[in-house]
Amino acid sequence: MPILSLDEARSLAESVFIKCGASADNARITGAALIDAEADGQKGHGLSRIPSYAAQLKTGKVNGAAIPSVIVRFSSAFRIDADSGFAYPAIDLAIRELTPLAREHGVATAAIFRSHHFGQAGAHVERLAEKGLLAFIFGNSPKGIAFWGGKNPMMGTNPIAFAAPVEDGPPVVIDLALSVAARGKIIAAQKNNETIPEGWALDKDGNPTTDPVAALEGSMAPMGGAKGSALALMVEILAAALSGGQFGFEASSLFTGDGPPPALGHSLLVIDPGKLSGGAYFERMGVLMEAIAAEEGARLPGVSRLANREKSKKEGLSVSVPLYKEILSLTGAN
Amino acid sequence: MPILSLDEARSLAESVFIKCGASADNARITGAALIDAEADGQKGHGLSRIPSYAAQLKTGKVNGAAIPSVIVRFSSAFRIDADSGFAYPAIDLAIRELTPLAREHGVATAAIFRSHHFGQAGAHVERLAEKGLLAFIFGNSPKGIAFWGGKNPMMGTNPIAFAAPVEDGPPVVIDLALSVAARGKIIAAQKNNETIPEGWALDKDGNPTTDPVAALEGSMAPMGGAKGSALALMVEILAAALSGGQFGFEASSLFTGDGPPPALGHSLLVIDPGKLSGGAYFERMGVLMEAIAAEEGARLPGVSRLANREKSKKEGLSVSVPLYKEILSLTGAN
């Protein structure tokens, strides 16, 4: 399998997006986000997205020339119009603006609309935690999970990510989708003619199924049953209603070039914990980290991500031959 | 069974707490919160708590004369010292202060420490949503759930509640603990010599168990497995580290009069969605409510709570004879 250094992979992604009509800034920021996700082991948000992002640039479903802008502003909250572009430049703008506001006011929030797939959710809040800030991000996605008691997919798998700074170590990063399993795993099972584990999905009549075809015609099971479904509803409200974005049941695919822009939303919430806790926060986090380290077998969420990142820096990224060829062809290089 | 009107029940709770040393304000606010929870069908946070709250007042584990105060203040964030009193007066203060701040700044947050059992979490955020605000509350509780991969209970069952205003109806209220089941149900099974369903709890070696005795020596299963455990960790950070409060593994019981104050923490986050969304929020929520209503079988979280509330207003609260006698004896009335 071809091996790419992180720099090579970033350049490749960037050149595909420029070739397909993205501005230099949008291509660079978006390419870097995908490669960072791939490096962290989040392959569903990595290199595999390049062809579908390219297809959406080509048809104009994603506006490659988008310039995200702050359009409603309060002293510690603002709304961003992502201009039907990729999500990452809008999130970059949000993070830049939120950082000084959270430090000044103790808390700050941003709601982003007319946006798109935001990739590895944890990476966004990790950046804020590296500045000493607690942060949440919520994002909705095209319909996959039913309203509780219903049968049709209506809500996204709706990731929640949260990061908390620690004095002498990397931030704690929590990043989870609200479905039991990723839809990509069901699609893979279908391609390979395999069954899926019970508990992953429901058929179109709302019954549990192990058949990937029936699962894809039905809905994704929310993690934790009714509780996970309630959290998915919470994320629809925080991501779409709060920003004026589209709900999961309104959004077009994040994979194909056809249809209108998905116009999804995200929101970020950022708190300056050192200030708010009267200085207690970092001592408290130290006690928590020690307690986890002292428990046999216990592990922090997200640590495999850091191990993958180190490995990818040293060894580069291995890419399947078909995907590599497809990406190369999109640069016009062959 | 004795039937009490809501007013009678509130007076009774209030008089018990005054008799046991609470200030008039603390007795009134705390009594009302417990009766409201009972009326909503949340019996675990209702009348059954009166004797244990009384025991904690008598020993001084809860400071009946507590005066919660804002001790760190930024323009849209503040920290409250609950003064080792009941949680409700501190949360009342937080809600009073948060409301104008969220309207002015777009977002506001409060972190509360040296606090106690905060009862029906959804009721607190519902009050904010009735003012047109989106709100979260997070609270930690004494240890019940293990760190992921560990065996000992270390984190609380750590409720998350969220409420969102709707233009022409009651707010959407989401209120969930992060354990699969409430500990009270396991205690009830133990008392009745019954087994518990698989999936509720783990024994002290971390294996699933249906034996309530083994469950109480072990830990509560987090809803959704690793994802629920990660959310419980998030709540420990938001409730305890952010406020300078105590973690689940440090806190004393919320039921017995012995030991030091539990000194738990809570945090609230409040957003003015009408403003932030540029006016889109209420239209968007209307679309979401219509979509849920149109799905056969689908239901909003928390609707049974409102039905219970109406029923309790009309029919009063039925109390078991032993509990009623115990409460009466605490007022010194018999």
Chai-1 contact restraints between the chains, C-beta under 6 A:
chainA,res_idxA,chainB,res_idxB,connection_type,confidence,min_distance_angstrom,max_distance_angstrom,comment,restraint_id
A,V72,B,G278,contact,1.0,0.0,6.0,A-B,restraint_1
A,F74,B,H105,contact,1.0,0.0,6.0,A-B,restraint_2
A,F74,B,G106,contact,1.0,0.0,6.0,A-B,restraint_3
A,S75,B,H105,contact,1.0,0.0,6.0,A-B,restraint_4
A,S76,B,S76,contact,1.0,0.0,6.0,A-B,restraint_5
A,S76,B,H105,contact,1.0,0.0,6.0,A-B,restraint_6
A,S76,B,G106,contact,1.0,0.0,6.0,A-B,restraint_7
A,S76,B,V107,contact,1.0,0.0,6.0,A-B,restraint_8
A,A77,B,G106,contact,1.0,0.0,6.0,A-B,restraint_9
A,A77,B,V107,contact,1.0,0.0,6.0,A-B,restraint_10
A,A77,B,L276,contact,1.0,0.0,6.0,A-B,restraint_11
A,R79,B,L276,contact,1.0,0.0,6.0,A-B,restraint_12
A,R79,B,G278,contact,1.0,0.0,6.0,A-B,restraint_13
A,H105,B,F74,contact,1.0,0.0,6.0,A-B,restraint_14
A,H105,B,S75,contact,1.0,0.0,6.0,A-B,restraint_15
A,H105,B,S76,contact,1.0,0.0,6.0,A-B,restraint_16
A,G106,B,F74,contact,1.0,0.0,6.0,A-B,restraint_17
A,G106,B,S76,contact,1.0,0.0,6.0,A-B,restraint_18
A,G106,B,A77,contact,1.0,0.0,6.0,A-B,restraint_19
A,V107,B,S76,contact,1.0,0.0,6.0,A-B,restraint_20
A,V107,B,A77,contact,1.0,0.0,6.0,A-B,restraint_21
A,V107,B,V107,contact,1.0,0.0,6.0,A-B,restraint_22
A,V107,B,T109,contact,1.0,0.0,6.0,A-B,restraint_23
A,T109,B,V107,contact,1.0,0.0,6.0,A-B,restraint_24
A,T109,B,I271,contact,1.0,0.0,6.0,A-B,restraint_25
A,A111,B,L276,contact,1.0,0.0,6.0,A-B,restraint_26
A,F147,B,I292,contact,1.0,0.0,6.0,A-B,restraint_27
A,F147,B,E295,contact,1.0,0.0,6.0,A-B,restraint_28
A,F147,B,A298,contact,1.0,0.0,6.0,A-B,restraint_29
A,G149,B,G297,contact,1.0,0.0,6.0,A-B,restraint_30
A,G149,B,A298,contact,1.0,0.0,6.0,A-B,restraint_31
A,G149,B,R299,contact,1.0,0.0,6.0,A-B,restraint_32
A,G150,B,E295,contact,1.0,0.0,6.0,A-B,restraint_33
A,G150,B,G297,contact,1.0,0.0,6.0,A-B,restraint_34
A,G150,B,A298,contact,1.0,0.0,6.0,A-B,restraint_35
A,F162,B,M234,contact,1.0,0.0,6.0,A-B,restraint_36
A,A164,B,I237,contact,1.0,0.0,6.0,A-B,restraint_37
A,I174,B,A230,contact,1.0,0.0,6.0,A-B,restraint_38
A,I174,B,M234,contact,1.0,0.0,6.0,A-B,restraint_39
A,L176,B,K227,contact,1.0,0.0,6.0,A-B,restraint_40
A,M223,B,G224,contact,1.0,0.0,6.0,A-B,restraint_41
A,M223,B,K227,contact,1.0,0.0,6.0,A-B,restraint_42
A,G224,B,M223,contact,1.0,0.0,6.0,A-B,restraint_43
A,G224,B,G224,contact,1.0,0.0,6.0,A-B,restraint_44
A,G224,B,G228,contact,1.0,0.0,6.0,A-B,restraint_45
A,K227,B,L176,contact,1.0,0.0,6.0,A-B,restraint_46
A,K227,B,M223,contact,1.0,0.0,6.0,A-B,restraint_47
A,G228,B,G224,contact,1.0,0.0,6.0,A-B,restraint_48
A,A230,B,I174,contact,1.0,0.0,6.0,A-B,restraint_49
A,A230,B,P301,contact,1.0,0.0,6.0,A-B,restraint_50
A,M234,B,F162,contact,1.0,0.0,6.0,A-B,restraint_51
A,M234,B,I174,contact,1.0,0.0,6.0,A-B,restraint_52
A,I237,B,A164,contact,1.0,0.0,6.0,A-B,restraint_53
A,A241,B,Y281,contact,1.0,0.0,6.0,A-B,restraint_54
A,A241,B,R284,contact,1.0,0.0,6.0,A-B,restraint_55
A,A241,B,M285,contact,1.0,0.0,6.0,A-B,restraint_56
A,L242,B,P273,contact,1.0,0.0,6.0,A-B,restraint_57
A,L242,B,S277,contact,1.0,0.0,6.0,A-B,restraint_58
A,G244,B,S277,contact,1.0,0.0,6.0,A-B,restraint_59
A,G244,B,A280,contact,1.0,0.0,6.0,A-B,restraint_60
A,F249,B,A291,contact,1.0,0.0,6.0,A-B,restraint_61
A,I271,B,T109,contact,1.0,0.0,6.0,A-B,restraint_62
A,P273,B,L242,contact,1.0,0.0,6.0,A-B,restraint_63
A,L276,B,A77,contact,1.0,0.0,6.0,A-B,restraint_64
A,L276,B,R79,contact,1.0,0.0,6.0,A-B,restraint_65
A,L276,B,A111,contact,1.0,0.0,6.0,A-B,restraint_66
A,S277,B,L242,contact,1.0,0.0,6.0,A-B,restraint_67
A,S277,B,G244,contact,1.0,0.0,6.0,A-B,restraint_68
A,G278,B,V72,contact,1.0,0.0,6.0,A-B,restraint_69
A,G278,B,R79,contact,1.0,0.0,6.0,A-B,restraint_70
A,A280,B,G244,contact,1.0,0.0,6.0,A-B,restraint_71
A,Y281,B,A241,contact,1.0,0.0,6.0,A-B,restraint_72
A,R284,B,A241,contact,1.0,0.0,6.0,A-B,restraint_73
A,M285,B,A241,contact,1.0,0.0,6.0,A-B,restraint_74
A,A291,B,F249,contact,1.0,0.0,6.0,A-B,restraint_75
A,I292,B,F147,contact,1.0,0.0,6.0,A-B,restraint_76
A,E295,B,F147,contact,1.0,0.0,6.0,A-B,restraint_77
A,E295,B,G150,contact,1.0,0.0,6.0,A-B,restraint_78
A,G297,B,G149,contact,1.0,0.0,6.0,A-B,restraint_79
A,G297,B,G150,contact,1.0,0.0,6.0,A-B,restraint_80
A,A298,B,F147,contact,1.0,0.0,6.0,A-B,restraint_81
A,A298,B,G149,contact,1.0,0.0,6.0,A-B,restraint_82
A,A298,B,G150,contact,1.0,0.0,6.0,A-B,restraint_83
A,R299,B,G149,contact,1.0,0.0,6.0,A-B,restraint_84
A,P301,B,A230,contact,1.0,0.0,6.0,A-B,restraint_85
